[in-house]
């Protein structure tokens, strides 16, 4: 069948809002069963979302896949405010509910990519992405890649009942005054879930409770399919002296010692690595002792730029080359990691200013 691409934006586009595009996915005028539907957002103006948005259309008509994307030339450069931005202009929070349409299409029937989701510190303790509305028994999971997701009051992503795959995303600024903060709460059960080459920074909890936890990841299942590779986590902080625990890589079950499934991750504190890998940080080629100011372009609150700069922290060249499936090799800026000598840890691949002939990939599946 065909790939049907529709434009989304404020100026002369097929649809003026993301919601209007999604509502038409089961319309048999633009689509036929078996089609791949692509919605391409344009940076005509910011998309003001006030209230929850569910991306689950296309299943009734029988679409093969759905992809919410950004048009080439309209995408961010790895920093906020440079591409298509979704936000809320009021204190009304929004959540993106991602629901893969079918288990018959392998393995990612739903993809969201290249968007900047700004939670806008709206004051309501919600996550920005929720993947818990999947159909029971559905083997397909949503794929979220090359997005910038920031300023969430409660959680960047919640996927505790069903799974999500995350790759080459930047997450920053997340936290509340509740009993604890879990930036990404993910099940990690299915063989197509996992987290690859993501950057997370600035996860906090301001509570004075002694039982407070700030956890960047919480993996529930230690099954053979789960993957956690080449992620960079910094800035996890509990500023009150009575707050007792800071976990970057954390699981509710036994610590994970399988270094094939869990490797090449980086953090500031060695204990956050060994907690996950049972003391095997060295053999897993993980990196500890990362100093954020040495790694990122900017960690200034409100002006974060988490692209990496030249450093000797072990981030550059320290990642696992996990192949090109589902464009895993395309970093947060659109650069093909395979054009470098080795992959870097986190969402961004460092490219020196004097690099000649490096490719800048604006990919379309």
C-alpha positions in Angstrom: 0.0 0.0 0.0 0.9 3.7 -0.1 2.6 6.1 2.3 0.2 9.0 2.7 1.9 12.1 4.1 -0.1 15.1 5.4 1.2 18.5 6.6 0.3 19.9 10.0 0.8 23.6 10.7 -0.7 27.1 10.9 0.0 28.3 7.4 -1.4 26.6 4.4 -1.1 23.0 5.6 -3.5 20.1 5.3 -4.3 20.3 9.0 -3.9 23.2 11.5 -3.5 21.0 14.6 -2.1 17.7 15.5 -5.4 16.7 17.0 -7.2 17.3 13.7 -4.7 15.2 11.8 -5.1 12.3 14.3 -8.9 12.5 14.1 -8.8 11.8 10.4 -6.7 8.6 10.5 -9.7 6.4 10.2 -11.1 8.4 7.3 -11.2 6.3 4.1 -11.0 9.4 1.9 -7.3 10.1 2.4 -6.4 6.6 3.5 -6.9 2.9 2.6 -6.3 -0.2 4.7 -2.6 -1.1 4.7 -1.4 2.5 4.2 1.4 4.1 6.2 0.1 7.4 7.6 2.7 10.2 8.2 1.8 13.5 9.8 4.6 16.1 9.2 4.5 19.1 11.5 5.8 22.5 10.4 7.4 25.2 12.6 4.8 27.8 11.5 4.1 28.5 15.2 4.1 26.6 18.4 1.4 23.9 19.0 -0.5 25.0 22.1 -1.9 21.8 23.7 -4.4 22.3 26.5 -5.6 19.0 27.7 -4.7 15.4 26.9 -4.1 14.1 23.4 -4.5 10.4 22.3 -2.7 9.1 19.3 -4.5 5.9 18.5 -6.3 6.4 15.2 -5.9 4.1 12.2 -6.8 0.8 13.7 -10.4 0.7 12.7 -9.5 1.4 9.0 -6.6 -1.0 9.2 -3.6 1.3 8.6 -0.3 -0.5 8.7 1.5 2.2 10.7 1.2 5.8 11.9 4.1 8.2 12.3 3.9 11.7 13.9 7.0 13.5 12.6 8.5 16.9 11.6 9.2 17.9 8.0 12.8 18.0 6.9 14.2 21.5 7.3 11.8 22.2 10.2 13.4 19.9 12.8 15.3 21.0 15.9 19.1 21.0 16.1 19.2 19.1 19.4 18.4 22.2 21.5 15.0 23.6 22.6 13.3 26.4 20.6 14.9 25.5 17.3 12.1 23.3 15.7 8.5 22.3 16.2 7.5 22.9 19.8 4.5 21.6 21.7 3.6 23.4 24.9 0.7 24.7 27.0 0.1 28.5 27.3 -1.9 28.1 30.5 -1.8 26.0 33.6 -3.8 23.3 31.8 -1.5 20.3 31.5 -1.3 18.1 28.5 -0.3 14.5 28.1 0.4 12.5 24.9 -1.3 9.1 25.1 0.5 6.8 22.6 -1.4 3.7 21.5 0.1 1.4 18.9 -2.6 0.4 16.5 -1.9 -3.3 15.8 0.3 -6.2 16.8 0.3 -7.4 13.2 2.8 -4.8 12.0 6.3 -5.3 13.2 7.4 -4.1 15.6 6.6 -0.4 15.8 3.2 0.5 14.4 3.4 3.9 16.0 6.3 6.3 15.9 6.7 9.8 17.4 9.8 11.7 16.4 11.6 15.1 16.2 9.1 17.0 18.4 10.0 19.2 21.3 7.5 18.5 24.1 7.7 21.4 26.7 5.7 20.6 29.8 5.9 24.4 30.5 6.1 23.8 34.3 2.3 24.0 34.3 1.9 23.2 37.9 0.0 19.9 37.6 1.7 16.7 38.5 1.3 14.9 35.2 3.6 13.0 32.9 4.2 14.3 29.4 3.9 10.9 27.6 1.8 8.0 28.7 1.9 4.6 27.0 -0.4 2.7 29.4 -3.5 2.6 27.1 -2.2 -0.2 24.8 -4.6 -3.0 23.9 -4.0 -6.1 26.0 -2.0 -8.6 24.2 -0.7 -6.2 21.6 2.9 -7.0 20.7 3.5 -3.6 19.0 4.9 -0.8 21.2 5.3 2.9 20.5 8.7 4.2 19.3 9.8 7.6 20.6 12.9 8.9 18.9 14.9 12.1 18.4 12.6 14.2 20.7 13.4 16.8 23.3 11.2 16.4 26.3 11.5 18.8 29.2 10.0 20.8 32.1 7.6 18.1 33.3 6.1 18.5 36.8 5.8 14.8 37.6 7.4 12.5 34.9 8.7 12.6 31.4 7.2 9.2 30.5 5.0 6.7 32.2 4.8 3.2 30.7 4.3 0.8 33.6 1.6 -1.5 32.2 2.8 -1.6 28.6 6.0 -0.9 26.9 7.8 1.8 24.9 11.0 2.0 23.0 13.1 5.2 23.5 16.1 6.2 21.4 18.2 9.3 20.8 16.0 11.5 23.0 17.0 14.3 25.3 15.0 14.6 28.6 15.6 17.4 31.1 14.0 19.3 34.0 11.7 17.0 35.8 10.5 17.0 39.4 7.9 17.8 42.0 7.5 18.4 45.8 5.9 14.9 46.2 7.4 11.9 48.0 9.7 11.2 45.1 10.3 11.6 41.4 10.5 8.9 38.8 11.5 10.6 35.5 10.9 7.5 33.3 8.8 4.7 34.7 8.9 1.9 32.2 8.0 -1.7 32.2 10.8 -3.2 30.0 9.1 -6.5 29.3 8.7 -7.0 25.6 11.6 -7.8 23.2 11.1 -4.5 21.2 11.1 -2.2 24.2 14.2 -0.6 25.8 16.2 2.6 26.0 19.1 3.4 23.7 21.3 6.5 23.5 19.2 8.8 25.6 20.3 11.8 27.6 18.6 12.6 30.9 19.5 15.6 33.1 18.0 17.5 36.0 15.7 15.0 37.8 14.9 16.4 41.2 12.6 16.0 44.2 12.3 18.9 46.6 10.5 16.9 49.4 11.9 16.9 52.9 10.6 13.3 53.5 13.2 10.8 54.5 11.7 8.3 52.1 12.2 10.4 49.0 13.6 8.8 45.9 14.7 10.4 42.6 14.9 7.7 40.0 15.7 8.2 36.4 14.7 4.7 35.4 12.7 2.0 37.0 12.7 -1.3 35.1 10.3 -3.9 36.5 11.3 -7.0 34.6 14.7 -8.6 34.3 13.8 -10.7 31.3 16.2 -11.5 28.5 14.5 -9.1 26.0 15.1 -5.9 28.0 17.7 -3.5 26.8 19.4 -0.5 28.4 22.4 0.7 26.4 24.5 3.8 26.1 22.4 6.3 28.1 23.8 9.3 29.8 22.1 10.4 33.1 23.3 13.4 35.2 21.9 16.0 37.5 19.8 13.6 39.7 19.4 15.6 42.9 17.6 15.6 46.3 18.6 18.9 47.7 17.3 18.4 51.3 19.5 16.8 53.8 16.7 14.5 55.0 16.1 13.1 51.6 17.9 9.7 51.5 18.2 8.1 48.1 19.3 9.1 44.6 19.1 6.4 42.0 19.9 6.9 38.4 19.7 3.3 37.1 17.2 1.5 39.3 15.0 -1.6 39.2 12.4 -2.7 41.6 13.6 -6.3 41.2 17.0 -7.8 41.6 19.9 -5.7 40.3 20.7 -6.6 36.7 24.1 -8.1 36.1 23.7 -9.1 32.5 26.2 -6.8 30.7 25.0 -7.9 27.3 21.6 -6.4 28.0 22.8 -3.5 30.2 26.0 -1.8 29.2 27.9 1.4 28.2 25.7 3.6 30.4 27.1 6.7 32.1 26.4 8.6 35.3 28.0 11.0 37.8 28.0 8.5 40.7 29.5 5.0 40.6 26.9 3.7 43.0 24.1 4.3 40.5 25.8 2.1 38.0 26.8 -0.7 40.4 23.3 -0.8 41.8 22.0 -1.8 38.4 25.0 -4.0 37.4 26.0 -5.6 40.7 29.4 -4.1 40.8 30.2 -4.8 37.2 30.6 -1.3 36.0 34.1 -1.8 34.7 33.3 -5.0 32.8 30.2 -3.5 31.4 32.2 -0.6 30.0 30.1 1.8 31.9 31.3 5.3 32.7 31.1 7.0 36.1 32.4 10.3 37.5 30.8 12.4 34.7 30.9 16.1 35.4 27.9 17.8 33.6 29.7 21.1 33.1 32.5 19.3 31.3 30.1 17.4 29.0 27.3 19.6 28.0 27.1 22.8 26.0 25.0 24.4 28.8 23.4 23.2 32.1 22.1 26.6 33.0 18.6 26.3 34.3 16.2 27.6 31.7 18.8 27.6 29.0 19.8 23.9 28.9 21.7 22.7 25.8 22.5 19.0 26.4 24.4 18.5 23.2 27.8 17.3 24.1 31.1 19.2 23.7 34.6 17.9 23.4 35.5 16.2 26.7 37.6 13.5 28.3 34.8 12.0 30.5 34.6 8.8 28.5 31.4 9.8 26.8 32.9 10.3 23.4 33.4 6.9 21.7 32.1 5.1 24.7 28.8 3.8 23.4 27.7 0.5 22.0 27.3 0.4 18.2 23.8 -1.2 18.1 23.2 -1.1 14.4 21.0 0.9 12.1 17.6 -0.7 12.7 14.9 1.9 13.1 17.5 4.6 12.5 19.1 4.1 15.8 22.3 5.4 14.3 20.7 8.9 13.7 21.5 11.1 16.7 19.5 14.0 18.1 20.9 16.4 15.5 20.3 14.2 12.6 23.9 13.1 12.3 24.7 9.5 11.2 26.8 8.0 14.0 28.3 5.6 11.5 30.2 8.5 9.9 32.2 8.8 13.2 35.0 6.5 14.4 32.8 5.3 17.3 29.4 6.0 18.8 29.1 8.4 21.7 27.1 7.8 24.9 23.8 9.7 25.1 21.6 11.3 22.5 24.2 13.5 20.8 27.2 12.5 18.7 30.0 15.0 19.1 31.2 16.4 15.7 34.3 18.6 15.7 34.0 21.9 14.0 36.7 20.9 11.5 34.9 17.7 10.5 34.8 17.5 6.7 32.4 15.4 4.7 30.3 14.3 7.7 26.7 13.5 6.7 23.7 15.3 8.2 20.9 12.8 7.8 17.3 14.0 7.7 15.8 10.5 7.6 12.4 9.4 6.4 11.5 5.8 6.7 
